[in-house]
Amino acid sequence: MAQIPIAMVRSSGPTRGSDSRGWRVTPYLFVAPFLALFVLFVVVPIGAAAWASLHAWSLGLPNQPFVGLENYADLFGGTSVLSVEFWKGMKATGLFTLLSVPLLVIVPLALALLLNQKFPGRTFFRAAYFAPYVLGVAVIGLLWHFLLDRQLGPVNQILRALGLGGDIAWTTSLPAGWVALVGATIWWTCGFNAVIYLAALQNVPEELYEAVKVDGGGAWRRFTTVTLPSIARVLQFVVAITIIASANMYGQSALITQQQPGTSTRTAIGFIAQTGIQGFNIGASSAMSIILALSLMVVSGLVLLAFRKVGDSDS
């Protein structure tokens, strides 16, 4: 048998060093465009907001003197008008989040479970429930502001026809204003969460359901022992993005209730926009934005820990 020189073996094909260099570079080439966009549209704005929050930056002044943490101290002091109105907006943000998130997690899950069944017209209903999500917030706001009008709105007219009153000030009183905002938001966005759930449900192995059936388990047992554990990570993702989206609610409040009555339905984002855009106080509005962002990071971390705790206990 002819011997193959060792030098020929070593020289044929790419060397180990070139392979490893190629594998090291290739992932970064794929990630580079998205990393550049992330830095440009996320990291840079956050850095600019943090820098502005440390300055007395008003668009009416020629200079932006460095004031350190003075903007934060003023907001946490609780005595100035800015501080009182900002925390009032944070309270409204928290209330809307508490009211909307459970419904925006549970209702789309029930809808996805229903749409995952086989029945005629299933594709039509999937498209119909997702359709409102493609509309912009301006369209949604104007539409629901008309539907909920106290005198001319179809909602009150239907209630009058049914003998249920029909004189509710949906957009100018409380708690009707919060009911209007939560209801319009659920109608608008539940299709998005339902699509995410639906994709996860279609990846659950059918054999697991058959095993529970053979064991005598009913629908509730199949849901708790197969469905929920199988979509736990997706459920965690939906909860996190729903909390963040609800905490950033602004368009519905500005267009449907127009922040009425008074400013009771004005969220933190609404007051931040008013302070920065109408009041030209960039430094204070940037400090408010940083506080809101840090609050959302803490809440998201708690959601992550809660799901990890549940997962550990299940295991």
C-alpha positions in Angstrom: 0.0 0.0 0.0 1.4 3.3 -1.1 2.3 5.7 1.8 0.9 9.2 1.5 3.4 11.8 2.6 2.3 13.6 5.8 3.1 17.0 4.2 0.6 16.3 1.4 -2.1 15.4 4.0 -1.4 18.6 6.0 -1.4 20.8 2.8 -4.7 19.4 1.4 -7.9 21.5 2.2 -8.2 24.4 4.6 -6.1 24.3 7.7 -7.6 24.2 11.2 -6.4 27.8 11.8 -8.2 29.2 8.8 -11.4 27.2 9.7 -11.5 28.6 13.2 -10.8 32.1 11.9 -13.6 31.8 9.4 -16.1 30.5 12.1 -15.1 33.3 14.3 -15.7 36.0 11.7 -18.9 34.7 10.0 -21.3 35.1 13.0 -20.2 38.7 13.5 -20.8 39.4 9.8 -24.4 38.2 10.1 -25.0 40.1 13.3 -23.2 43.3 12.2 -26.1 45.0 10.4 -28.6 44.4 13.2 -26.0 45.4 15.8 -25.4 48.7 13.9 -29.1 49.4 13.8 -29.4 48.5 17.5 -26.6 50.9 18.4 -28.0 53.7 16.2 -31.6 53.5 17.2 -31.4 52.2 20.8 -28.0 52.7 22.4 -27.3 56.2 21.1 -30.8 57.6 22.0 -30.5 56.1 25.5 -27.1 57.6 25.9 -28.3 61.0 24.6 -31.3 60.9 27.0 -29.0 60.1 30.0 -26.6 62.9 29.0 -29.5 65.4 28.6 -31.0 64.4 32.0 -27.8 65.6 33.7 -28.1 69.1 32.2 -30.5 72.1 32.6 -31.4 71.8 28.9 -34.2 74.0 27.8 -34.7 74.9 24.2 -35.3 78.5 25.2 -31.8 78.9 26.7 -28.5 79.3 24.8 -26.5 77.0 27.0 -27.1 73.6 28.7 -25.2 73.8 32.0 -24.3 70.6 33.8 -26.5 70.1 36.9 -25.6 66.5 37.8 -28.5 64.7 39.4 -30.6 67.8 40.1 -33.3 66.9 37.7 -33.7 63.5 39.4 -33.6 65.0 42.9 -36.4 67.4 41.8 -38.5 64.6 40.5 -38.1 62.4 43.6 -38.5 65.5 45.9 -42.2 65.5 45.3 -42.7 69.2 45.9 -42.5 70.8 42.4 -45.3 70.9 39.9 -43.2 68.7 37.5 -42.7 66.1 40.2 -46.4 66.0 41.3 -47.6 65.7 37.7 -45.0 63.2 36.7 -45.9 60.8 39.5 -49.5 61.3 38.8 -48.8 60.2 35.2 -46.8 57.2 36.6 -49.8 56.2 38.7 -52.0 56.4 35.7 -49.5 54.3 33.8 -49.4 51.7 36.5 -53.2 51.6 36.7 -53.6 51.1 33.0 -51.0 48.4 33.0 -52.6 46.5 35.9 -56.0 46.7 34.2 -54.9 45.8 30.7 -52.1 43.3 31.0 -54.0 40.4 32.5 -56.7 40.7 29.8 -54.2 41.1 27.0 -52.5 37.9 28.2 -55.5 35.7 28.9 -58.0 36.8 26.2 -55.5 36.2 23.3 -54.5 32.8 24.8 -58.2 31.7 24.8 -58.6 33.1 21.3 -55.5 31.2 20.1 -56.7 27.9 21.7 -60.0 28.3 19.9 -58.4 29.2 16.6 -56.1 26.2 16.9 -59.1 23.9 16.6 -60.2 22.6 13.2 -63.4 24.1 12.0 -64.7 25.7 8.7 -63.6 29.3 8.1 -60.7 29.1 10.6 -58.4 31.0 8.3 -60.9 33.8 7.9 -61.4 34.2 11.6 -57.6 34.2 12.2 -57.3 37.1 9.7 -60.3 38.9 11.1 -59.0 39.0 14.6 -55.5 40.1 13.5 -56.8 42.8 11.1 -57.3 45.6 13.7 -53.6 45.4 14.6 -52.5 46.6 11.2 -54.4 49.9 11.8 -52.4 52.9 13.1 -53.1 54.4 16.6 -54.5 57.6 14.9 -57.2 55.5 13.2 -58.0 53.5 16.3 -58.1 56.7 18.4 -60.5 58.6 16.1 -62.6 55.5 15.5 -63.2 54.8 19.2 -63.6 58.5 20.1 -66.6 58.5 17.7 -68.0 55.1 18.8 -67.9 56.2 22.4 -69.3 59.7 22.0 -71.9 60.3 24.8 -74.6 61.6 22.5 -74.0 60.4 19.0 -71.8 57.3 19.6 -73.2 53.9 18.4 -72.2 52.3 21.7 -74.5 54.4 23.8 -77.2 54.1 21.1 -77.1 50.3 21.3 -77.2 50.4 25.1 -80.3 52.7 24.9 -81.9 50.3 22.4 -81.3 47.4 24.9 -82.7 49.4 27.8 -79.4 49.6 29.6 -79.2 53.3 30.1 -77.0 54.6 27.3 -75.9 57.9 28.9 -72.4 56.9 29.8 -69.7 59.5 29.4 -67.1 57.0 28.2 -64.4 59.6 27.3 -64.9 62.3 30.0 -65.6 60.5 33.3 -64.1 57.8 35.5 -64.0 54.8 35.7 -65.7 54.8 32.3 -62.6 56.4 30.7 -60.4 53.5 31.8 -62.9 51.0 30.6 -62.9 52.7 27.2 -59.1 52.8 27.0 -58.6 49.1 28.1 -61.5 47.9 25.8 -60.2 49.7 22.8 -56.6 48.5 23.4 -57.7 44.9 23.8 -59.7 45.1 20.5 -56.8 46.6 18.8 -53.8 44.4 20.0 -55.2 41.1 21.1 -54.8 39.6 17.6 -51.0 40.2 17.8 -50.6 38.2 21.0 -53.0 35.5 19.6 -50.8 35.0 16.6 -47.7 34.5 18.8 -49.6 32.0 21.0 -51.0 30.2 17.9 -47.5 29.7 16.5 -46.4 28.2 19.8 -49.5 25.9 20.0 -48.8 24.5 16.6 -45.4 23.3 17.8 -46.8 21.3 20.7 -46.5 17.5 19.9 -49.9 15.9 19.4 -48.5 12.7 21.0 -48.5 14.5 24.4 -52.2 15.2 24.2 -52.9 11.6 23.2 -50.9 10.4 26.2 -53.0 12.4 28.6 -56.2 11.2 26.9 -55.1 7.6 27.3 -54.4 8.4 31.0 -58.0 9.6 31.3 -57.2 13.3 31.4 -59.8 15.9 30.3 -59.4 19.2 28.6 -58.3 21.1 31.7 -55.7 18.5 32.5 -54.4 18.6 28.9 -54.2 22.4 29.2 -52.3 22.5 32.5 -50.0 19.5 32.0 -49.2 19.9 28.3 -50.2 23.2 26.8 -49.0 25.6 29.5 -45.6 23.9 30.1 -45.0 23.7 26.3 -45.6 27.4 25.7 -44.1 28.7 29.0 -41.2 30.6 27.3 -43.7 32.1 24.8 -46.0 33.1 27.6 -43.1 34.8 29.4 -42.3 36.7 26.2 -45.9 37.8 25.7 -46.2 39.0 29.4 -42.9 41.0 29.1 -43.7 42.7 25.8 -47.3 43.4 26.9 -46.2 45.1 30.1 -43.8 47.3 28.2 -46.4 48.1 25.5 -49.0 49.0 28.1 -46.6 51.1 30.1 -45.9 53.1 26.9 -49.6 53.8 26.2 -50.0 57.3 24.9 -52.0 57.5 21.6 -55.2 56.0 23.0 -55.2 58.4 25.9 -54.4 61.4 23.7 -57.1 60.6 21.1 -59.9 58.7 22.8 -60.3 60.4 26.1 -58.0 63.3 25.3 -56.5 62.7 28.8 -59.9 63.6 30.4 -61.4 64.1 32.9 -58.9 66.8 33.7 -55.6 65.0 33.2 -56.6 61.7 35.0 -56.0 59.5 32.0 -52.7 61.2 31.1 -50.0 58.6 31.4 -46.3 59.1 32.1 -45.4 59.1 28.4 -48.0 61.8 27.8 -46.6 64.1 30.5 -43.0 63.4 29.3 -44.0 64.4 25.7 -45.8 67.5 27.1 -42.8 68.5 29.1 -40.3 68.0 26.4 -42.2 69.0 23.2 -44.6 71.7 24.5 -42.6 72.9 27.5 -39.2 72.7 25.8 -37.7 71.2 29.0 -35.5 68.5 27.5 -33.4 67.9 30.7 -36.4 67.2 33.0 -38.3 65.1 30.3 -35.1 63.1 29.7 -34.8 62.4 33.5 -38.4 61.2 33.5 -37.7 58.9 30.5 -34.8 57.4 32.3 -36.8 56.8 35.4 -39.6 55.2 33.4 -37.1 53.0 31.5 -35.4 51.8 34.7 -38.9 51.0 36.2 -39.7 48.9 33.1 -36.4 47.1 33.3 -37.0 46.2 37.0 -40.5 44.9 36.2 -39.2 42.9 33.3 -36.6 41.4 35.5 -39.2 40.5 38.1 -41.3 38.8 35.3 -38.2 36.8 34.3 -37.5 35.7 37.9 -41.1 34.8 38.4 -41.2 32.5 35.3 -37.8 31.0 36.3 -39.1 30.3 39.8 -42.2 28.6 38.4 -40.1 26.6 36.0 -37.8 25.5 38.8 -40.7 24.5 41.0 -42.2 22.5 38.1 -39.0 20.7 37.5 
